[in-house]
Each structure stands twice: as C-alpha cells, then as structure tokens.
Amino acid sequence: MKDKLIIIIKNMVLDFIFFISILSAKFFHFFRTERKKSILLIRTDLIGDFILFSPMINYIKELYPDYNIMIIVQDVVRGIV
C-alpha cells in the first residue's frame, strides 16, 4: 500500500513538472528573440537502466546538435547525469 502511494506521488510530481515546463516554455517564448528547439527526456528508472540508456543521449545530441536537451531523472541518478 505504501509503495503504491509513493509511486502515485512520484507520477503526480513528474506530471506537474511536465505541465510547468510546458507553461514556462509558452510564457518565456514571448521574451526570446530566437526560439531554440528542445527535447525533453524523462527517465524514471534507476541507475542500471539509465547507464544502459546513456549512450542514447550522445546519439540524440549528434542527431540534433542545435536542440536543447533536458533530462528528468530520479534523485539517485542525478549524479550520473
């Protein structure tokens, strides 16, 4: 029961962060002279899965060099990023 509640709360927080990022992108668009495209990567898994995924980040950077890449991860993974 407690684990399910924690998962629900984490999902709500991630949804809120995603919502705020969309709102801020729309709001600050008016203040920028040049709009830079962005890619948002959301990884809610743990260290091992992120380590296996990390080469993909460099590949995405090579495919889209002019894009701003943002990554949302759990606190445990933050040191690796």
N, C-alpha and C positions, 0 to 999 in steps of 0.2 A: 504494500500500500504506500509506504513512504517513498520507495523507489519510483513508483508511477507518478507520485506527486512532484518529485524532483524533475522527472522528465517533462512533465506538463509545464512546470515553471520555466525550465530551460527553453522549451519550444516557444513559450509566450515571450520570453526575453528576446530570443532571436527574431521572432516576428516583429516585435516592437522596434528592434534595431534596424531591421529591413525597412519598416514603414518610415522611420525617422530619416534614414538615408535617402529614401525617395523624396520625401518632403524637402529635405535640405538641398538636394540636387536641383529640385524645381525652383526653390526660393533663391538660391545663390546664382542660378543661371542668369538672372537679370543683372547681376553685378559684374559678371565676367565679360571681357571683351572678346575672348576667343573660347569657344566651348571645346573642352577636351573630352574625348570619349573614355568611358570607364568600364571595367569588368569587375564584377563582384563575385568572389569565390567564397562559398560557405562550406566549411568542413566542421561537422560536429562530432567527428570520431576522435579516437585517441592517438597516442604518439606513433604506434606502429603503422597504422593506416595512413597517417599524414606523411611519414617518412617514405612510404611507397608512392604517395601522390606527389611529393615534392619535385621530382624531375619534370612533371607535367607543368609546373609553374614556369620553369625556364622555357619550355616549349611554347607555352602561351605567350611569354614575353617576346620570343623570336617571331611568332606569327603576327603579333600586334604590337610592334615597337612604339607606336605613338599613343597607345592607350595607357590609362592609369589603372593599375591592378590593385584591388583591395581584397584582403582575405580576412574573413571572420572565422576564428578558431576558439577552441576552449582554452581556459587559462593554463592547463597543463602543457599545451602545445605551443603557447606563445613564445617561449624561449627559443624554440627551434626556428620559428619564422624569422 
